[in-house]
Amino acid sequence: MELLLTVTLYNIADVYAYRVLDRLSGRILKTVRNIVTPVQVPLTVSINEQNAITSSWFSGVVQRLNRETGEVLDTYTGFSVPYDAVELADNSIVVADCARGQLIQILDKVGSNRRTVVEGLGCPTGLAKVDDSTVLVTEFLSNQLSRINLATGQRQVIATNLSSPEGVAYHRDGIAVVAEVGIQSLRAIDINTGKSFILKENLPIGFEGFPGGPPPYGLTGVAIAGDTVYVTADRDNSVRTVRLKKFLPSPKALVP
C-alpha cells in the first residue's frame, strides 16, 4: 500500500483499488477497483498535477491514470518486478524494477521506446523525485539510499546500513524520509551529507510476504505535505502522520 498527496487529498493504491481520500476528514471520495475496471492490482502510486502513476509487481505492469477519475490512460507491460514509478515533466516515466536491479525510463506514450537509466542496484524499491533530472531510490537488498542522475545514470550512494528500506519521500529542505521496515521505523536523511535521524519507531510496517515471492512483499508508502510525513502501515491498514519539524528543527539537527 502506498500513498501520495495533493493539497487536500490522499491518493492511495492498496492492491485492491486506487482510492482518493479527503486528507482532513479521511473520507473516501472515490474508489476504482481492481478486476471490475482496467486498473491492475495497484501496489504503489505517484502523482503530478494531472496523472497518477501506479505500479504492481503482482501483474508486472505500470499504468498512467487520470488522477481524479481513476480512468486508465496507458498500460505498460514487459517489466519483471516493478515496485515504484514516477512521471517526469516531459511525461516520461521512471520505473524501479527490483528483479532486474534497474531503473527503466519509458520515453514515449506507447511504451515501445525505453532506456535503462542505471543497473546493478540491489532491488530498487521506492522512488522519490528531487527534480526532473534526479531521483532518490531505496535499495531493499543493499540496504542503501541512492541518488540517480537520470541523464547520465550516475549513482551516488547517500546512506548505507539501512534496514530493508522501502518507501521514500523528499522534503524541499534536502531531507529524504525513508521507511525502514527491518526496524519498523521512519528515518530522515540529509541527502547532501548522509547524516540521519530516527523520526518514529515501533510502526506497524513490514508485512512479510509468501515463500518464493519478491523480497519486499508490499511497499510501505511515505509522502510529505508541508512538514507532515504520512506513512502507510500495512500491518494494521492505517495511515499515520509524523511532524517532521517537531523532531527535526533544521537539517543541522541531523546526526551521523
N, C-alpha and C positions, 0 to 999 in steps of 0.2 A: 504494500500500500504506500502511495506517495502523494504528496500534495504540493501545489504551487499556488501563490496568492496574487490576487488583484487587490485593488484598494479596499473593497468591501466583501470580496468573495473568496471562498476556498475553491480550488479546482482539484478534485481528488480522483485518483484511479485506485480501485480496491479489488482488482481482479474480476469481480462480478459486474462492475459497472463503472462508467465515468459519471461523476456527480459534480454538481455545482451547489455550494452551500453558502449561506449568508454567514460571514465571519463574525458578526456581532451577536446574532441570535443562535447560530448553529443550525438553523432550519434548512432542510434540503429543498432547494429551489427547482432542481432538475435532475433526473436520473436517466441515463442512457445505458440500457442493459446489454450485456453480452448475450449472444445466441439469438435474441429476438431482433437485434439490429446488426449492422455490419461491424460494429466495434468488437475487436477480437481480444478478449481476455486482457484488458489493460492493467499493467502492473505498475507503471510509472507515468507521470505526466509532467510536462513543462509547458509554459505558456508565454505568449507575447501579446501584443495589442489585439490581434485578430484570431490567432490559431492556438490550438492545444496539440502538442505532440505526445502521443502515447507510445509506449513500447511494451513488449511482452516476450519473455523467453518461453512462456508456455506455448505460444503459437509461432514464435520466431519472426514476428512482424513489427514494423514501426508504422504508425498511422498519423496522418495530419487531419485534425478535426476543426470544425468551426467551434471556437472556444465557448460561445454562449449556447448554441443549439445542440452541439454534440454531433452534428452531421459529419460523416466521414468524407473527407475531400480526396485523400490519397492513401493508398496502402502499399507498403514496400516490403517485399519478402527477400529471401536469399541470405538471411543472417543466421548465425549459429546460435548464440545465446545473447541477444540484445537486452541489456539491463536498463539503459537510460538513453535519452536522446534530447537534443536541444536544437531549435531553429535559429539561424542567424538572420541578419538584416537582409541579406540577398536571397532569402528563402531556401538556402541550402540547409541540410540537416546533418548534424554530427551525432554519430551513434557509437556507444560503448559496447563492444562485443566481447564479453568475458571469455568465451571459449577460444576465440582467435587471438586474444590479447591485443586487440587493435581498436583504434578509433577510426571509423569509416565515415566519409563525408558523401552524402547524396547531393549531387550537384544540379540535377535537373528535376522538374516536376514529375516526369515519367518514372525516373528512378534508374534508368539504364546507364547513366553517366555517374560513376562513383570513383573515389580515390581513397587509398589508405593513407591517413594522415600520419599515424605513428603505429608501430608494432612492438612486440616484446614487452607489453605491460602484463602485470601479474593479476589477471582477471579485473579489467576495468569495470567499475560498477556504477558509481554515481558521477554525474556531471554537473558543473555549475559554470555559467558563462561569466567571465570577468569583463570582456568586451568582445567585439566581433572578430578579433584576431587571437583571442586567448581563452582557454577553458581550464578549469580545475577538474581533476579526475581522481577518484579514490581507487586504489588497487587493493582489492579484498585479500588476495592471496599473498601479495608482497607487503601488506600492512603499511602502505605508504599513501601520501597525498602528493600528486604531481601537477605541475603547471605545464600546459602544452601550447606551443606556438602553432596555430593552425596553418599558417602559410609555409613554415619551414619544417614542421614536425619536430622541432627541438623540444626536448623534455627536460624539465628541471624538477628534481625531487625536492619538495618543500619540507615534508615531515616523514620520519621513519618511526618504526616501533609502535605504530598504531595497532589497535586490537580489532581486527576484522571490520575495517571501515566500510560503510555503505553510503547513505545519502550525504550530500554536501551542499551547502548554500554559501553565497558570497555576500558580504556586507560592504557597503561603499567605503568604509574606513580601512579596507585592506585586510579584512578578517574573514577567514573561512570557518564555518561551523560544520563539524563532521560528527556523524553518528557512529560511535564505536560499539558495535553490538557485542563484541567479545567481553567488554566490561560494562555493558549496558549504560553507557554514558554519552553525553554531548561534550565535545571539546572545541574550544575556539583556538584558531591558529593564525598567527600573523604570517601572511603569505610572503612577506619580504624578509623576515628574519627566521621564521620557523619556530619561534617561541610559542608556547601554548599554555592553555589553562582549562581545567575541567569546569564546565558550566553547571552540569547537572549529573548526578549519579542515581543508580538504582531505578532506571527507567525500564518499563516492561517491553523491551525491544529485543529482536533477535530470535524470532520463532524458528525452530530447527526444521529443516526440510526432510525429505524422504531419502532413503538409501539409494544411491545412484543418480540423484538429482544434482543440479549445479551447486557449487559451494554455498553462495548466499541464496536462501530459499526465496524470500521476498526481497524488498528493498525498503529499509527504513527511510522515509522521506523527511527532508529538512527544508524549511523555507523561512525567509526573513521578510518581515514587513516593518519598516521603521527600525526600532531597536528591540522588537519582539521576535523570538525564534519559535517556530512551530515545528513539532516533530510528531510523526505518526508512530503509534505504538501498536505493533501487530499482536502482542500477547494479550491485550485486552480491547483491541479495536477502538482505540481512542485517539484523539489529537490533543497534545499537551503544549503548553506555552512556557517559555523561559525568557525573562527580561535580560537581554544581553548587557545593557549598560549597568544594571544592578550589580553584576559580578565583574564587569569589565569597564571601569570608568574611561579608560583610554587604551590604545594599543600598547602604551608603555607599561601597563599593568601586567602584560603577559610575562610569564616566567618560563625558563627552559624546561 
